[in-house]
Amino acid sequence: MSFKSRPKLKPFTACLLLLAAACALVAQTPSARSVVFIPYKDAKPILEAESEILPQGLSGKTADALEREWPNWISRQDAEIRTRLAQGDEDSLVNLLVFGTSYTRQPRISSAQLAQLNQTTDAKLLESPNSPVVNTLKARISDLIKSMLAPGTNERVLFTRQLLIGRKGLTLNTPTGRAQIERFLLDSVIRVLREHAAYAKVLESARLLGNPSEEFAERSRLYHTRGLSSDTSLFPNFAIEESLKGIKTRGLFAPGTVSRVAIIGPGPLRHRGHAAAPGPRKCRRAAGDDI
């Protein structure tokens, strides 16, 4: 991603970001809220200008076929992205469970222990009472459940409570409900570990090809279905601002000499078991404001 401070971006570039994310135009009225996807007539100039790089599902179609397909395509994109956002929140919950410190005095799960868990991702093995790492994980789950019963102002625990109770329809009010929450959390850890193992296999296969271009291409599309974290914070924005202030104070760049900034990153950063990265769009805005 890049941000230019002066030259104007092509209209397509800005609009394509909206199309790729299948952003909806939201209209708010006193009585009801309606969501309307960008209509084909508004998207048509963009699609025509960049016909050679249209995404799968739109490429190679005639104008008439594009118009017919557009409502279905953008609706699918919206559903897929919402699914990835929901999965991203569950991924964030796993990170909180493994690394979080605000709700428990249990030690964090170390990298070595994660590797050990990665070898025991069978649900039956995670029931073993003889594994120290499994016992630590279960103790952390127990502490998280206790914290959800009285979350106070802990944002991370409130986030977890909203996800499990508000979205998943689970309950803390009965022993059966709490057991279901424990089962869900264990299953989520298993899912994430399996996904990471699958990513590692894909990367290793790409490395063995011996072709740097092919390996780069494989890395570039590795996370195209991965969850998108929505639980962000201001820490990266603050770090960017402070770093740029330091650069200015030390006179490393003269005023007006920076015209482009690259925002590069594979995914969300983590701060105390919680996603901290604000995402490329917010990073561009933060960098642009500071420059």
C-alpha positions as CSV (number, residue, x, y, z in Angstrom):
1,M,0.0,0.0,0.0
2,S,1.3,3.5,-0.7
3,F,0.2,7.0,0.3
4,K,1.0,10.0,-1.9
5,S,1.0,13.3,-0.2
6,R,0.5,15.5,-3.2
7,P,-0.3,13.7,-6.5
8,K,-4.0,12.7,-6.9
9,L,-4.8,9.1,-6.9
10,K,-6.7,7.8,-9.9
11,P,-10.4,7.6,-9.1
12,F,-10.3,3.9,-9.8
13,T,-7.7,3.3,-7.1
14,A,-9.8,4.8,-4.4
15,C,-13.0,3.2,-5.6
16,L,-11.5,-0.2,-6.2
17,L,-10.7,-0.4,-2.5
18,L,-14.4,0.1,-1.8
19,L,-15.3,-2.5,-4.4
20,A,-12.8,-5.0,-3.1
21,A,-14.2,-4.6,0.4
22,A,-17.8,-4.6,-1.0
23,C,-18.5,-1.6,1.1
24,A,-22.1,-0.7,1.5
25,L,-23.6,2.8,1.4
26,V,-25.5,3.2,4.6
27,A,-28.5,5.5,4.8
28,Q,-29.9,6.4,8.2
29,T,-33.5,7.6,8.7
30,P,-35.3,8.2,12.0
31,S,-37.4,5.1,11.6
32,A,-35.2,2.6,9.8
33,R,-31.8,1.8,8.6
34,S,-31.2,0.5,5.1
35,V,-28.0,-0.7,3.4
36,V,-27.6,-0.4,-0.3
37,F,-24.6,-1.8,-2.3
38,I,-22.9,0.5,-4.8
39,P,-25.1,0.1,-8.0
40,Y,-23.6,-1.1,-11.3
41,K,-24.1,2.3,-13.0
42,D,-21.7,3.9,-10.4
43,A,-19.2,1.0,-10.7
44,K,-19.3,0.8,-14.5
45,P,-16.7,3.5,-15.2
46,I,-14.3,1.8,-12.8
47,L,-14.9,-1.6,-14.3
48,E,-14.4,-0.3,-17.8
49,A,-11.2,1.6,-17.0
50,E,-9.6,-1.5,-15.4
51,S,-11.1,-4.3,-17.4
52,E,-7.7,-6.1,-17.7
53,I,-7.4,-6.6,-13.9
54,L,-10.9,-7.3,-12.8
55,P,-11.2,-9.9,-10.0
56,Q,-12.4,-13.5,-10.5
57,G,-16.1,-13.6,-11.2
58,L,-16.0,-10.3,-13.2
59,S,-13.1,-10.8,-15.6
60,G,-13.7,-11.8,-19.2
61,K,-17.4,-10.8,-19.2
62,T,-19.2,-8.6,-21.6
63,A,-20.7,-5.3,-20.4
64,D,-24.2,-6.9,-20.4
65,A,-22.9,-9.9,-18.5
66,L,-21.2,-7.7,-16.0
67,E,-24.4,-5.7,-15.4
68,R,-26.3,-8.9,-14.8
69,E,-23.6,-10.4,-12.6
70,W,-22.8,-7.3,-10.5
71,P,-25.5,-7.6,-7.8
72,N,-24.7,-11.2,-7.1
73,W,-20.9,-10.6,-7.1
74,I,-21.0,-7.6,-4.7
75,S,-23.4,-9.4,-2.5
76,R,-21.1,-12.5,-2.3
77,Q,-18.1,-10.2,-1.6
78,D,-20.0,-8.6,1.3
79,A,-21.0,-12.0,2.8
80,E,-17.4,-13.3,2.4
81,I,-15.9,-10.3,4.1
82,R,-18.4,-10.3,7.0
83,T,-17.6,-14.0,7.5
84,R,-13.9,-13.2,7.6
85,L,-14.5,-10.4,10.1
86,A,-16.4,-12.8,12.3
87,Q,-13.6,-15.3,12.1
88,G,-11.0,-12.6,12.8
89,D,-12.8,-11.8,16.0
90,E,-12.6,-15.5,17.0
91,D,-8.9,-15.5,16.1
92,S,-8.4,-12.5,18.3
93,L,-10.2,-14.4,21.1
94,V,-7.7,-17.3,20.7
95,N,-4.8,-14.8,21.0
96,L,-6.3,-13.3,24.1
97,L,-6.7,-16.8,25.5
98,V,-3.1,-17.8,24.8
99,F,-1.3,-14.5,25.5
100,G,-3.6,-12.3,27.5
101,T,-2.6,-11.2,31.0
102,S,-5.5,-8.9,32.1
103,Y,-7.8,-11.7,33.3
104,T,-5.4,-14.4,34.7
105,R,-2.3,-15.0,36.7
106,Q,-1.5,-18.1,34.7
107,P,1.7,-17.9,32.6
108,R,1.3,-17.2,28.9
109,I,1.5,-20.1,26.5
110,S,5.1,-20.0,25.1
111,S,6.2,-20.5,21.6
112,A,7.6,-23.9,22.6
113,Q,4.3,-24.9,24.2
114,L,2.4,-23.7,21.1
115,A,4.6,-26.0,19.0
116,Q,3.8,-28.8,21.5
117,L,0.1,-28.1,21.2
118,N,0.4,-28.1,17.4
119,Q,1.4,-31.7,17.7
120,T,-1.6,-32.5,19.8
121,T,-4.5,-30.8,17.9
122,D,-6.7,-33.9,18.3
123,A,-9.6,-33.0,20.5
124,K,-9.2,-36.1,22.6
125,L,-5.5,-35.4,23.3
126,L,-6.5,-31.9,24.5
127,E,-8.5,-33.7,27.2
128,S,-5.4,-35.3,28.6
129,P,-4.8,-34.5,32.3
130,N,-1.1,-35.4,32.0
131,S,0.0,-32.5,29.7
132,P,1.3,-29.4,31.5
133,V,0.5,-27.1,28.5
134,V,-3.0,-28.5,28.2
135,N,-3.5,-27.9,31.9
136,T,-2.3,-24.3,31.6
137,L,-4.5,-23.7,28.7
138,K,-7.6,-25.0,30.6
139,A,-6.7,-23.0,33.6
140,R,-6.6,-19.9,31.4
141,I,-10.0,-20.8,30.0
142,S,-11.4,-21.2,33.5
143,D,-10.0,-17.8,34.5
144,L,-11.4,-16.2,31.4
145,I,-14.9,-17.6,32.1
146,K,-14.7,-16.4,35.7
147,S,-13.7,-12.9,34.4
148,M,-16.7,-12.9,32.1
149,L,-19.0,-13.4,35.0
150,A,-17.8,-10.1,36.4
151,P,-16.0,-8.3,33.6
152,G,-16.0,-4.8,35.1
153,T,-14.4,-2.4,32.6
154,N,-12.0,-4.9,31.1
155,E,-12.4,-4.2,27.4
156,R,-10.9,-7.5,26.4
157,V,-13.2,-9.6,28.6
158,L,-16.2,-7.5,27.5
159,F,-15.2,-8.2,23.9
160,T,-15.1,-11.9,24.7
161,R,-18.4,-11.8,26.5
162,Q,-20.1,-10.0,23.6
163,L,-18.7,-12.5,21.1
164,L,-19.6,-15.7,23.0
165,I,-22.9,-14.6,24.5
166,G,-24.1,-11.9,22.1
167,R,-23.1,-13.5,18.9
168,K,-22.7,-17.2,19.6
169,G,-25.7,-17.4,21.9
170,L,-23.8,-19.3,24.6
171,T,-24.5,-18.7,28.3
172,L,-22.6,-18.3,31.5
173,N,-25.6,-18.9,33.7
174,T,-25.4,-22.7,33.9
175,P,-22.7,-25.4,34.3
176,T,-23.7,-26.8,30.9
177,G,-23.4,-23.4,29.3
178,R,-19.9,-22.8,30.8
179,A,-18.9,-26.3,29.6
180,Q,-20.0,-25.4,26.1
181,I,-17.9,-22.2,26.3
182,E,-14.9,-24.2,27.4
183,R,-15.5,-26.6,24.5
184,F,-15.8,-23.7,22.0
185,L,-12.6,-22.2,23.2
186,L,-10.7,-25.4,23.0
187,D,-12.1,-26.1,19.5
188,S,-11.0,-22.5,18.5
189,V,-7.5,-23.1,19.6
190,I,-7.4,-26.4,17.6
191,R,-8.7,-24.6,14.5
192,V,-6.1,-21.8,14.7
193,L,-3.3,-24.3,15.2
194,R,-4.4,-26.4,12.3
195,E,-4.6,-23.3,10.1
196,H,-1.1,-22.2,11.1
197,A,0.2,-25.7,10.3
198,A,-1.5,-25.6,6.9
199,Y,0.1,-22.2,6.2
200,A,3.5,-23.6,7.1
201,K,3.1,-26.5,4.7
202,V,2.1,-24.2,1.9
203,L,5.1,-22.0,2.5
204,E,7.4,-25.0,2.7
205,S,6.1,-26.3,-0.6
206,A,6.6,-22.9,-2.2
207,R,10.1,-22.7,-0.9
208,L,10.9,-26.1,-2.4
209,L,9.9,-24.9,-5.9
210,G,13.2,-23.1,-6.0
211,N,11.6,-20.1,-7.8
212,P,11.7,-16.9,-5.8
213,S,8.9,-15.4,-8.0
214,E,6.6,-18.4,-7.4
215,E,7.4,-18.4,-3.7
216,F,6.6,-14.7,-3.4
217,A,3.3,-15.2,-5.3
218,E,2.4,-18.0,-2.9
219,R,3.2,-15.9,0.1
220,S,1.2,-13.0,-1.3
221,R,-2.0,-15.0,-1.5
222,L,-1.5,-17.1,1.6
223,Y,-3.9,-15.3,3.8
224,H,-6.6,-14.5,1.3
225,T,-9.3,-16.3,3.3
226,R,-7.9,-15.6,6.8
227,G,-10.0,-13.8,9.4
228,L,-9.9,-10.0,9.5
229,S,-9.4,-8.6,13.0
230,S,-11.7,-5.7,13.9
231,D,-10.4,-5.2,17.5
232,T,-7.9,-2.5,17.0
233,S,-6.2,0.1,19.1
234,L,-4.3,3.4,18.8
235,F,-0.9,2.1,19.7
236,P,0.4,1.8,16.1
237,N,-0.9,5.3,15.2
238,F,0.8,6.7,18.2
239,A,4.0,5.0,17.3
240,I,3.9,6.3,13.8
241,E,3.3,9.9,15.0
242,E,6.1,9.7,17.6
243,S,8.6,8.2,15.1
244,L,7.8,10.9,12.5
245,K,8.2,13.6,15.2
246,G,11.6,12.2,16.0
247,I,12.6,12.2,12.4
248,K,11.5,15.9,12.1
249,T,13.3,16.9,15.3
250,R,16.6,15.3,14.2
251,G,16.3,17.0,10.8
252,L,16.6,13.7,8.9
253,F,14.2,14.9,6.2
254,A,13.7,18.4,4.9
255,P,10.1,19.8,4.8
256,G,8.3,18.8,1.7
257,T,10.7,16.1,0.6
258,V,8.6,13.1,1.5
259,S,6.1,12.3,-1.3
260,R,5.3,8.6,-0.7
261,V,5.1,6.3,2.2
262,A,4.8,2.5,1.9
263,I,2.6,0.7,4.5
264,I,3.7,-2.9,4.5
265,G,2.5,-5.7,6.8
266,P,1.2,-9.3,6.6
267,G,-1.6,-8.9,9.2
268,P,-2.6,-7.5,12.6
269,L,0.0,-6.8,15.3
270,R,-0.8,-8.0,18.8
271,H,-0.6,-6.0,22.0
272,R,-1.1,-8.0,25.2
273,G,-3.0,-10.7,23.4
274,H,-5.3,-8.2,21.6
275,A,-5.1,-7.0,18.0
276,A,-3.3,-3.7,17.8
277,A,-2.9,-2.9,14.1
278,P,-5.4,-0.4,12.7
279,G,-5.2,-1.8,9.2
280,P,-3.7,-0.4,6.0
281,R,-6.5,2.2,5.4
282,K,-6.1,3.7,8.9
283,C,-2.3,3.5,8.7
284,R,-2.4,5.5,5.4
285,R,-4.6,8.1,7.1
286,A,-2.3,8.3,10.1
287,A,0.8,8.6,8.0
288,G,-0.8,11.2,5.8
289,D,-1.9,13.3,8.7
290,D,1.5,13.2,10.3
291,I,3.3,14.0,7.1
